[in-house]
Amino acid sequence: MDANIPLFQMNGVAKSYGGVRALEEAHLRVEAGRIHAVLGENGAGKSTLIKIMSGVVQADAGDMALDGAKILFPSPKAANAAGIACIFQELSLIPDLSVADNIAIANPPRRFGLIDRRAQRRFAEEALARAGAEDIHPLAPVKDLPLSRRQMVEIAKALARMPRILILDEATSALTAGDVAKVFAVLKRLRDEGLALLYISHRMQEIDELADDCSVFRNGRHVASYLAGSKSRNDVVELMIGREYSHVFPPKPNAAKQGAPALEVAGLCWSHQLNDISFAARPGEIVGLGGLDGQGQRELLLALFGVLRGVSGDIAVNGVVRRARGPRAAKASSSAMALIPEDRKTEGLMLPMSVRDNLTLPALDSLARFGIIDRSREQDAVDTMVKLLAIKAANLDIPVGALSGGNQQKVVIAKWLMIAPRIILLNDPTRGIDVGTKQEIYQLLRKLADDGATILFYSTDYDELIGCCDRVLVMYDGAITRELVGAEITEHALVSSAFRIQEPGEIQLG
Amino acid sequence: MTMTLSSFFARVDKPVLAAFGCIIVLLLVGSLYSSSFLSPEYLLQQLQVASFLGLIATGMMLVVLLGQIDLSVPWVVTVGGMMSTAAAGWGPLGEALAIPFGITCGMFMGLISGFGVAYLRVPSMIFTLGMNAVAQGLMVLRTGGFAPQDHSTDTMHFLATGRSILNIPNALFVWIAVGAATIFLLGRTTFGRTVYAIGNKERAAYLSGLPTQRVIMLAFMASGGLSAFAGVLLAGYSTKAYQSMGDPYLLPAVAAVVLGGTNILGGRGSYIGTIAGVILITLLQSILSVMQIDEAGRQLIYGAVIIGMLLIYGRQKKVS
């Protein structure tokens, strides 16, 4: 192949959505056999860029070339045919179909016009093997797989189309550390096979480990491209956010918190997924939940919030044992508990509803008299929250779905701060949002804790647990297996306890 | 409240404007046929007829906003009519309580539907269809073999057909009162906000600590009550209640709600749109009957027009 002609090139591409410029003057040069990382905050135009590349949307201006020849992608199908496969941030699998059905969904092998199940199964097995996920049974229904396994299926599905360029948009954000390592091995092998990979991630260490080339985008513009490793992490972050980037995490208080615990849990069990969980958390503490994904952390938060049925064991708030009967009871002033859910799009927000209406939902009762909403009090409360969290919205009557991911997450947090919670449960609140917003959220959490809130913080990102938490409870198989306090919280300790490495014979990956 | 014209148009959805546009087109088409289509008398009469559908569509809209549907309309309307006329036969006290009794019976039917949907988690399409059959059975049982009192009271007749102020039909006042209450309910109360929240994402509404089950049950109860109220008025309008008097109201009610821009999957819609939808459907029915097209032809055109309009709306949504 001629060294001067890249596999794929994009020149001066622009795209706007209803007057808002999502992308202008975008340039990109993708070479075969290399991993190209695209960096930028949310709203920097990365998603638009790959949507144009994969034919989901069409550019307003500019041109694209494959092997030096100009091309247009009027539809995702055209991009697929040209050898571009994309794995989006949101999963595209159909939960009720089997793994094999999903992998072969675009073009299943057919005999006499009917789907040839045996051929389809072989096809799926090959694709799974190529994705390094041989352990997934091709006939298992997708809905029975945990999120991280689904992501592997998604990768297999993309690989089954035999792409020349594979785009991964935040493809590892749902993965456990063990899976990430596996995916990386697969990606490196694919690179050596001559595929071009376009990799988008918010996790810097992943990019350090994986990328050969990097391109940085900011506010819809291409800012810089450079060879991986030629810039320091700090330089890169500054390129992305365009300002000095210091103290990602706010300082932790030195002394351990004293006083009566606000939240005490004793012998909590739920089916087979929570086994005899006991711990206590004091006001002012940020307690992290660590461990591999899917070890019961979500269920623990849901159980505390009263969403799960058939939970046994005691949950005491401020020393009083109470049985939470659903979110409505949990948020009542006697326990003042808030849950920031995992998936803001389905559990946290009503996307078509306005920012204002979303913000006041949990606190509606306190803003109304006899069921009639007091508009001026509502306005005051909304204004306070928008200011406190610096939510950026053109106005408060636009649908919350029109905001950037980071701002949406701020709305989810803000709507719960409306009830002035004393116990805040967070389920991976920073997933898929930009560095700047993450930093603001960390500072907010510390401020809330300093003001006397008790915070239980589950994160799949070890850096966050290390940087934010006073203590970390590491969970494994529905039980708390280790507690790390203060300086003990290191990446090494988190990873080894997550995999239970200190107890040989019980090591289990994934 | 001060509101400029442009901000008014910005607030009103496109489907609502389209529905009002269609109303004007229908009137113009009708006036080509006969000039009496633009006379105040004809318009008032149409609004009177529209009021019955308006009450049913109001309840239907609440339920559709939740992302559910109420298919028990036909026989709950009949329950309203039959139970109020039945009460009228129980002497003076029964006569006085005829209207509230009819409405209460409908609310009770709605309450059961609501309980089934909200607490037993049965899909509303099935549960309300079942309730419709149950209501039918109860009414047939009551009227089978003997002739109970089926004449409406004077008050019912007065509400449905009378014109006391400025020659405006009383039924229209009833609809205006119910409509104003609904606009207030949807726009200014926690109940209304919760209805929209549930329709958009019930899971997120539940996790926000909203009383989702209670609100769903109350909405179905309101729908049952309003259907029965329409039945009461219909009995007053024709001076008696009869079996299957509610049959012609299910499709128009759903169509009016959806033509008015309420998302059939819930979460979006304004009451102004429902008003437009109700008037539109009523005019369409009236014009088709005035044109003396035979019954089969009328049904054909009626159905085709509704499907056609919905197709247009569906396209609009995709483009914007």
Boltz contact constraints between the chains, C-beta under 6 A:
constraints:
  - contact:
      token1: [A, 327]
      token2: [B, 207]
      max_distance: 6.0
  - contact:
      token1: [A, 327]
      token2: [B, 209]
      max_distance: 6.0
  - contact:
      token1: [A, 328]
      token2: [B, 209]
      max_distance: 6.0
  - contact:
      token1: [A, 331]
      token2: [B, 209]
      max_distance: 6.0
  - contact:
      token1: [A, 341]
      token2: [B, 207]
      max_distance: 6.0
  - contact:
      token1: [A, 347]
      token2: [B, 203]
      max_distance: 6.0
  - contact:
      token1: [A, 347]
      token2: [B, 204]
      max_distance: 6.0
  - contact:
      token1: [A, 347]
      token2: [B, 207]
      max_distance: 6.0
  - contact:
      token1: [A, 350]
      token2: [B, 197]
      max_distance: 6.0
  - contact:
      token1: [A, 350]
      token2: [B, 200]
      max_distance: 6.0
  - contact:
      token1: [A, 350]
      token2: [B, 201]
      max_distance: 6.0
  - contact:
      token1: [A, 350]
      token2: [B, 204]
      max_distance: 6.0
  - contact:
      token1: [A, 352]
      token2: [B, 200]
      max_distance: 6.0
  - contact:
      token1: [A, 353]
      token2: [B, 200]
      max_distance: 6.0
  - contact:
      token1: [A, 361]
      token2: [B, 197]
      max_distance: 6.0
  - contact:
      token1: [A, 361]
      token2: [B, 208]
      max_distance: 6.0
  - contact:
      token1: [A, 362]
      token2: [B, 208]
      max_distance: 6.0
  - contact:
      token1: [A, 362]
      token2: [B, 209]
      max_distance: 6.0
  - contact:
      token1: [A, 364]
      token2: [B, 190]
      max_distance: 6.0
  - contact:
      token1: [A, 368]
      token2: [B, 190]
      max_distance: 6.0
  - contact:
      token1: [A, 371]
      token2: [B, 189]
      max_distance: 6.0
  - contact:
      token1: [A, 371]
      token2: [B, 190]
      max_distance: 6.0
  - contact:
      token1: [A, 371]
      token2: [B, 191]
      max_distance: 6.0
  - contact:
      token1: [A, 372]
      token2: [B, 188]
      max_distance: 6.0
  - contact:
      token1: [A, 372]
      token2: [B, 189]
      max_distance: 6.0
  - contact:
      token1: [A, 373]
      token2: [B, 188]
      max_distance: 6.0
